[in-house]
Amino acid sequence: MAAAETHLKRGGIEQACVTWHQAIDHMDGVRSVRTRKAVSRMRADLARFRARGLRCAPELDERARDFLTST
């Protein structure tokens, strides 16, 4: 998740989304407060991009929402 946050800070939203998707892949089946907080923080970071028409942001947000409801 830290790598994705770095990409985001540098303006690389698409690369951040790719990295976050990979992180969620690795968290599959993990049920912890730490992972839920990380995914919630990611959704908050994505909030400003969802309305800008960047396709990767709403797709990732939906996946993150599904992750949070299933854990």
N, CA, C and O atoms as a printed pandas DataFrame, in Angstrom:
     atom_number atom_name residue_name chain_id  residue_number  x_coord  y_coord  z_coord
0              1         N          MET        A               1    0.821   -1.183    0.000
1              2        CA          MET        A               1    0.000    0.000    0.000
2              3         C          MET        A               1    0.871    1.255    0.000
3              4         O          MET        A               1    0.493    2.266   -0.592
4              5         N          ALA        A               2    2.018    1.203    0.648
5              6        CA          ALA        A               2    2.886    2.374    0.695
6              7         C          ALA        A               2    3.392    2.729   -0.695
7              8         O          ALA        A               2    3.513    3.909   -1.026
8              9         N          ALA        A               3    3.686    1.728   -1.508
9             10        CA          ALA        A               3    4.158    2.005   -2.873
10            11         C          ALA        A               3    3.073    2.714   -3.675
11            12         O          ALA        A               3    3.368    3.638   -4.434
12            13         N          ALA        A               4    1.833    2.296   -3.515
13            14        CA          ALA        A               4    0.725    2.941   -4.221
14            15         C          ALA        A               4    0.561    4.378   -3.756
15            16         O          ALA        A               4    0.305    5.266   -4.569
16            17         N          GLU        A               5    0.704    4.617   -2.468
17            18        CA          GLU        A               5    0.594    5.979   -1.950
18            19         C          GLU        A               5    1.702    6.863   -2.522
19            20         O          GLU        A               5    1.477    8.040   -2.802
20            21         N          THR        A               6    2.894    6.297   -2.695
21            22        CA          THR        A               6    3.997    7.045   -3.294
22            23         C          THR        A               6    3.683    7.393   -4.751
23            24         O          THR        A               6    3.905    8.524   -5.183
24            25         N          HIS        A               7    3.169    6.425   -5.503
25            26        CA          HIS        A               7    2.778    6.691   -6.894
26            27         C          HIS        A               7    1.748    7.814   -6.948
27            28         O          HIS        A               7    1.825    8.705   -7.794
28            29         N          LEU        A               8    0.797    7.757   -6.041
29            30        CA          LEU        A               8   -0.259    8.766   -6.020
30            31         C          LEU        A               8    0.305   10.150   -5.727
31            32         O          LEU        A               8   -0.064   11.125   -6.381
32            33         N          LYS        A               9    1.190   10.236   -4.754
33            34        CA          LYS        A               9    1.792   11.520   -4.398
34            35         C          LYS        A               9    2.586   12.114   -5.553
35            36         O          LYS        A               9    2.707   13.333   -5.671
36            37         N          ARG        A              10    3.126   11.245   -6.402
37            38        CA          ARG        A              10    3.909   11.702   -7.552
38            39         C          ARG        A              10    3.045   11.938   -8.782
39            40         O          ARG        A              10    3.558   12.258   -9.855
40            41         N          GLY        A              11    1.730   11.779   -8.627
41            42        CA          GLY        A              11    0.815   12.038   -9.733
42            43         C          GLY        A              11    0.528   10.843  -10.616
43            44         O          GLY        A              11   -0.099   10.988  -11.665
44            45         N          GLY        A              12    0.971    9.675  -10.217
45            46        CA          GLY        A              12    0.761    8.473  -11.021
46            47         C          GLY        A              12   -0.457    7.696  -10.573
47            48         O          GLY        A              12   -0.324    6.609  -10.010
48            49         N          ILE        A              13   -1.639    8.231  -10.813
49            50        CA          ILE        A              13   -2.867    7.580  -10.351
50            51         C          ILE        A              13   -3.050    6.201  -10.976
51            52         O          ILE        A              13   -3.457    5.263  -10.291
52            53         N          GLU        A              14   -2.752    6.067  -12.273
53            54        CA          GLU        A              14   -2.934    4.764  -12.916
54            55         C          GLU        A              14   -2.018    3.712  -12.290
55            56         O          GLU        A              14   -2.451    2.593  -12.015
56            57         N          GLN        A              15   -0.754    4.073  -12.068
57            58        CA          GLN        A              15    0.182    3.134  -11.442
58            59         C          GLN        A              15   -0.222    2.856   -9.994
59            60         O          GLN        A              15   -0.070    1.734   -9.511
60            61         N          ALA        A              16   -0.730    3.861   -9.310
61            62        CA          ALA        A              16   -1.211    3.648   -7.942
62            63         C          ALA        A              16   -2.352    2.641   -7.940
63            64         O          ALA        A              16   -2.402    1.761   -7.081
64            65         N          CYS        A              17   -3.262    2.762   -8.892
65            66        CA          CYS        A              17   -4.384    1.821   -8.970
66            67         C          CYS        A              17   -3.893    0.398   -9.225
67            68         O          CYS        A              17   -4.378   -0.548   -8.604
68            69         N          VAL        A              18   -2.932    0.246  -10.136
69            70        CA          VAL        A              18   -2.377   -1.079  -10.422
70            71         C          VAL        A              18   -1.768   -1.670   -9.147
71            72         O          VAL        A              18   -1.989   -2.837   -8.826
72            73         N          THR        A              19   -1.009   -0.857   -8.437
73            74        CA          THR        A              19   -0.351   -1.328   -7.218
74            75         C          THR        A              19   -1.371   -1.676   -6.140
75            76         O          THR        A              19   -1.213   -2.676   -5.439
76            77         N          TRP        A              20   -2.419   -0.859   -6.000
77            78        CA          TRP        A              20   -3.467   -1.166   -5.021
78            79         C          TRP        A              20   -4.209   -2.453   -5.374
79            80         O          TRP        A              20   -4.534   -3.247   -4.491
80            81         N          HIS        A              21   -4.477   -2.659   -6.660
81            82        CA          HIS        A              21   -5.116   -3.912   -7.079
82            83         C          HIS        A              21   -4.251   -5.103   -6.666
83            84         O          HIS        A              21   -4.765   -6.102   -6.161
84            85         N          GLN        A              22   -2.947   -4.996   -6.879
85            86        CA          GLN        A              22   -2.036   -6.074   -6.492
86            87         C          GLN        A              22   -2.062   -6.297   -4.984
87            88         O          GLN        A              22   -2.032   -7.435   -4.516
88            89         N          ALA        A              23   -2.117   -5.212   -4.236
89            90        CA          ALA        A              23   -2.169   -5.338   -2.771
90            91         C          ALA        A              23   -3.444   -6.054   -2.338
91            92         O          ALA        A              23   -3.406   -6.917   -1.462
92            93         N          ILE        A              24   -4.560   -5.701   -2.944
93            94        CA          ILE        A              24   -5.823   -6.367   -2.599
94            95         C          ILE        A              24   -5.751   -7.846   -2.970
95            96         O          ILE        A              24   -6.267   -8.693   -2.240
96            97         N          ASP        A              25   -5.111   -8.165   -4.109
97            98        CA          ASP        A              25   -4.924   -9.572   -4.478
98            99         C          ASP        A              25   -4.207  -10.329   -3.362
99           100         O          ASP        A              25   -4.587  -11.448   -3.018
100          101         N          HIS        A              26   -3.175   -9.716   -2.803
101          102        CA          HIS        A              26   -2.387  -10.371   -1.759
102          103         C          HIS        A              26   -3.109  -10.422   -0.416
103          104         O          HIS        A              26   -2.776  -11.244    0.437
104          105         N          MET        A              27   -4.084   -9.559   -0.227
105          106        CA          MET        A              27   -4.831   -9.545    1.030
106          107         C          MET        A              27   -6.027  -10.496    1.002
107          108         O          MET        A              27   -6.736  -10.624    2.000
108          109         N          ASP        A              28   -6.255  -11.155   -0.118
109          110        CA          ASP        A              28   -7.399  -12.056   -0.242
110          111         C          ASP        A              28   -7.379  -13.088    0.876
111          112         O          ASP        A              28   -6.401  -13.814    1.055
112          113         N          GLY        A              29   -8.451  -13.138    1.609
113          114        CA          GLY        A              29   -8.567  -14.083    2.714
114          115         C          GLY        A              29   -8.035  -13.568    4.039
115          116         O          GLY        A              29   -8.237  -14.207    5.072
116          117         N          VAL        A              30   -7.364  -12.434    4.031
117          118        CA          VAL        A              30   -6.827  -11.867    5.276
118          119         C          VAL        A              30   -7.926  -11.064    5.953
119          120         O          VAL        A              30   -8.556  -10.209    5.332
120          121         N          ARG        A              31   -8.143  -11.339    7.200
121          122        CA          ARG        A              31   -9.173  -10.643    7.956
122          123         C          ARG        A              31   -8.510   -9.975    9.152
123          124         O          ARG        A              31   -8.301  -10.610   10.186
124          125         N          SER        A              32   -8.183   -8.708    9.012
125          126        CA          SER        A              32   -7.549   -8.018   10.127
126          127         C          SER        A              32   -7.947   -6.549   10.127
127          128         O          SER        A              32   -8.361   -5.995    9.108
128          129         N          VAL        A              33   -7.814   -5.948   11.275
129          130        CA          VAL        A              33   -8.101   -4.526   11.409
130          131         C          VAL        A              33   -7.128   -3.726   10.550
131          132         O          VAL        A              33   -7.515   -2.729    9.941
132          133         N          ARG        A              34   -5.886   -4.149   10.497
133          134        CA          ARG        A              34   -4.861   -3.442    9.718
134          135         C          ARG        A              34   -5.213   -3.400    8.227
135          136         O          ARG        A              34   -5.103   -2.351    7.592
136          137         N          THR        A              35   -5.634   -4.534    7.672
137          138        CA          THR        A              35   -5.979   -4.530    6.240
138          139         C          THR        A              35   -7.218   -3.693    5.981
139          140         O          THR        A              35   -7.283   -2.984    4.977
140          141         N          ARG        A              36   -8.197   -3.760    6.864
141          142        CA          ARG        A              36   -9.409   -2.948    6.685
142          143         C          ARG        A              36   -9.077   -1.456    6.735
143          144         O          ARG        A              36   -9.608   -0.675    5.945
144          145         N          LYS        A              37   -8.208   -1.063    7.654
145          146        CA          LYS        A              37   -7.804    0.347    7.737
146          147         C          LYS        A              37   -7.064    0.782    6.479
147          148         O          LYS        A              37   -7.293    1.879    5.970
148          149         N          ALA        A              38   -6.181   -0.070    5.977
149          150        CA          ALA        A              38   -5.412    0.263    4.776
150          151         C          ALA        A              38   -6.339    0.442    3.573
151          152         O          ALA        A              38   -6.166    1.374    2.788
152          153         N          VAL        A              39   -7.306   -0.438    3.430
153          154        CA          VAL        A              39   -8.238   -0.330    2.301
154          155         C          VAL        A              39   -9.151    0.883    2.486
155          156         O          VAL        A              39   -9.466    1.561    1.508
156          157         N          SER        A              40   -9.571    1.163    3.684
157          158        CA          SER        A              40  -10.382    2.356    3.935
158          159         C          SER        A              40   -9.597    3.626    3.626
159          160         O          SER        A              40  -10.140    4.567    3.047
160          161         N          ARG        A              41   -8.331    3.657    4.007
161          162        CA          ARG        A              41   -7.472    4.805    3.709
162          163         C          ARG        A              41   -7.306    4.970    2.197
163          164         O          ARG        A              41   -7.312    6.088    1.683
164          165         N          MET        A              42   -7.159    3.847    1.492
165          166        CA          MET        A              42   -7.029    3.886    0.040
166          167         C          MET        A              42   -8.279    4.489   -0.589
167          168         O          MET        A              42   -8.179    5.311   -1.500
168          169         N          ARG        A              43   -9.444    4.092   -0.115
169          170        CA          ARG        A              43  -10.692    4.646   -0.646
170          171         C          ARG        A              43  -10.751    6.149   -0.410
171          172         O          ARG        A              43  -11.208    6.897   -1.275
172          173         N          ALA        A              44  -10.297    6.590    0.743
173          174        CA          ALA        A              44  -10.285    8.031    1.029
174          175         C          ALA        A              44   -9.320    8.755    0.087
175          176         O          ALA        A              44   -9.624    9.844   -0.399
176          177         N          ASP        A              45   -8.162    8.151   -0.166
177          178        CA          ASP        A              45   -7.196    8.750   -1.085
178          179         C          ASP        A              45   -7.749    8.835   -2.508
179          180         O          ASP        A              45   -7.438    9.771   -3.244
180          181         N          LEU        A              46   -8.556    7.869   -2.884
181          182        CA          LEU        A              46   -9.124    7.830   -4.239
182          183         C          LEU        A              46  -10.297    8.788   -4.428
183          184         O          LEU        A              46  -10.677    9.082   -5.561
184          185         N          ALA        A              47  -10.861    9.267   -3.354
185          186        CA          ALA        A              47  -12.093   10.062   -3.432
186          187         C          ALA        A              47  -12.002   11.208   -4.433
187          188         O          ALA        A              47  -12.946   11.443   -5.188
188          189         N          ARG        A              48  -10.900   11.911   -4.451
189          190        CA          ARG        A              48  -10.785   13.062   -5.351
190          191         C          ARG        A              48  -10.664   12.668   -6.815
191          192         O          ARG        A              48  -10.889   13.499   -7.695
192          193         N          PHE        A              49  -10.314   11.415   -7.095
193          194        CA          PHE        A              49  -10.146   10.963   -8.477
194          195         C          PHE        A              49  -11.391   10.311   -9.049
195          196         O          PHE        A              49  -11.537   10.225  -10.268
196          197         N          ARG        A              50  -12.288    9.852   -8.193
197          198        CA          ARG        A              50  -13.485    9.158   -8.677
198          199         C          ARG        A              50  -14.336   10.051   -9.560
199          200         O          ARG        A              50  -14.912    9.577  -10.539
200          201         N          ALA        A              51  -14.426   11.316   -9.239
201          202        CA          ALA        A              51  -15.293   12.226   -9.988
202          203         C          ALA        A              51  -14.607   12.824  -11.217
203          204         O          ALA        A              51  -15.249   13.536  -11.989
204          205         N          ARG        A              52  -13.343   12.554  -11.408
205          206        CA          ARG        A              52  -12.596   13.150  -12.521
206          207         C          ARG        A              52  -12.674   12.354  -13.820
207          208         O          ARG        A              52  -12.083   12.744  -14.827
208          209         N          GLY        A              53  -13.392   11.254  -13.798
209          210        CA          GLY        A              53  -13.529   10.465  -15.013
210          211         C          GLY        A              53  -12.394    9.498  -15.269
211          212         O          GLY        A              53  -12.321    8.913  -16.349
212          213         N          LEU        A              54  -11.515    9.314  -14.313
213          214        CA          LEU        A              54  -10.448    8.324  -14.458
214          215         C          LEU        A              54  -11.036    6.944  -14.192
215          216         O          LEU        A              54  -11.508    6.664  -13.090
216          217         N          ARG        A              55  -11.008    6.117  -15.170
217          218        CA          ARG        A              55  -11.680    4.822  -15.090
218          219         C          ARG        A              55  -11.139    3.929  -13.976
219          220         O          ARG        A              55  -11.896    3.191  -13.344
220          221         N          CYS        A              56   -9.846    3.996  -13.740
221          222        CA          CYS        A              56   -9.260    3.083  -12.753
222          223         C          CYS        A              56   -9.750    3.373  -11.334
223          224         O          CYS        A              56   -9.869    2.452  -10.525
224          225         N          ALA        A              57  -10.032    4.626  -11.023
225          226        CA          ALA        A              57  -10.425    4.979   -9.650
226          227         C          ALA        A              57  -11.769    4.379   -9.237
227          228         O          ALA        A              57  -11.841    3.750   -8.181
228          229         N          PRO        A              58  -12.845    4.545  -10.028
229          230        CA          PRO        A              58  -14.114    3.941   -9.594
230          231         C          PRO        A              58  -14.080    2.410   -9.604
231          232         O          PRO        A              58  -14.735    1.771   -8.781
232          233         N          GLU        A              59  -13.324    1.824  -10.528
233          234        CA          GLU        A              59  -13.208    0.360  -10.553
234          235         C          GLU        A              59  -12.521   -0.153   -9.293
235          236         O          GLU        A              59  -12.965   -1.122   -8.676
236          237         N          LEU        A              60  -11.442    0.506   -8.926
237          238        CA          LEU        A              60  -10.718    0.113   -7.724
238          239         C          LEU        A              60  -11.558    0.369   -6.478
239          240         O          LEU        A              60  -11.558   -0.440   -5.550
240          241         N          ASP        A              61  -12.263    1.474   -6.456
241          242        CA          ASP        A              61  -13.114    1.788   -5.312
242          243         C          ASP        A              61  -14.188    0.720   -5.127
243          244         O          ASP        A              61  -14.484    0.326   -3.999
244          245         N          GLU        A              62  -14.766    0.255   -6.223
245          246        CA          GLU        A              62  -15.781   -0.798   -6.135
246          247         C          GLU        A              62  -15.161   -2.080   -5.580
247          248         O          GLU        A              62  -15.755   -2.749   -4.734
248          249         N          ARG        A              63  -13.982   -2.410   -6.055
249          250        CA          ARG        A              63  -13.316   -3.608   -5.561
250          251         C          ARG        A              63  -12.982   -3.467   -4.075
251          252         O          ARG        A              63  -13.135   -4.417   -3.307
252          253         N          ALA        A              64  -12.535   -2.300   -3.680
253          254        CA          ALA        A              64  -12.217   -2.058   -2.272
254          255         C          ALA        A              64  -13.471   -2.145   -1.410
255          256         O          ALA        A              64  -13.442   -2.716   -0.320
256          257         N          ARG        A              65  -14.561   -1.581   -1.894
257          258        CA          ARG        A              65  -15.830   -1.654   -1.154
258          259         C          ARG        A              65  -16.248   -3.114   -0.978
259          260         O          ARG        A              65  -16.677   -3.512    0.105
260          261         N          ASP        A              66  -16.121   -3.920   -2.052
261          262        CA          ASP        A              66  -16.451   -5.330   -1.958
262          263         C          ASP        A              66  -15.555   -6.041   -0.949
263          264         O          ASP        A              66  -16.017   -6.888   -0.184
264          265         N          PHE        A              67  -14.270   -5.690   -0.952
265          266        CA          PHE        A              67  -13.332   -6.286    0.004
266          267         C          PHE        A              67  -13.773   -5.979    1.429
267          268         O          PHE        A              67  -13.786   -6.865    2.284
268          269         N          LEU        A              68  -14.126   -4.748    1.679
269          270        CA          LEU        A              68  -14.529   -4.351    3.038
270          271         C          LEU        A              68  -15.822   -5.014    3.474
271          272         O          LEU        A              68  -15.978   -5.332    4.653
272          273         N          THR        A              69  -16.746   -5.231    2.560
273          274        CA          THR        A              69  -18.010   -5.869    2.950
274          275         C          THR        A              69  -17.846   -7.367    3.142
275          276         O          THR        A              69  -18.654   -7.997    3.825
276          277         N          SER        A              70  -16.800   -7.948    2.543
277          278        CA          SER        A              70  -16.608   -9.395    2.672
278          279         C          SER        A              70  -15.683   -9.771    3.820
279          280         O          SER        A              70  -15.551  -10.952    4.141
280          281         N          THR        A              71  -15.039   -8.787    4.445
281          282        CA          THR        A              71  -14.115   -9.121    5.541
282          283         C          THR        A              71  -14.703   -8.769    6.875
283          284         O          THR        A              71  -14.065   -8.981    7.906
